Amino acid sequence: MCGIAVAIGLKGQPIERVAIERMAKSLLHRGPDDSGIYVDGAVGMGFRRLSILDLSEAGHQPMVSEDERYVLVFNGEIFNYVELRSELRQLGYQFRSSGDS
């Protein structure tokens, strides 16, 4: 299963990228297929990926929304994601990957 590392700086203190990289590296055994880091001010996210559903680069995390407003790290499985995706597509949403993230 994938691994997630997240840090939030108290009182807005910036997060050091190297700290998130170390945290994510310690999770290598949880996700040997891919890794990603996101740091913006007081928020840092690290991810180790075990590719199961979407084996392509489109499943890379942290995922950043097209308008760069939202950032996502996700660990788990949404079992009815195919049905949810279909409903959301009918409402006009577009997806960049075929996974459940």
LINLIN-V974749 format. One record per helix or strand of 3 or more residues. SS is the DSSP state (H for helix, E for strand). FROM is the first residue (numbers start at 1). LEN is the number of residues. If there is no record, write none. Layout:
SS FROM LEN
SS FROM LEN
//
This chain:
E 3 6
H 10 3
H 17 9
H 28 3
E 34 7
E 43 7
H 57 3
H 81 10
//
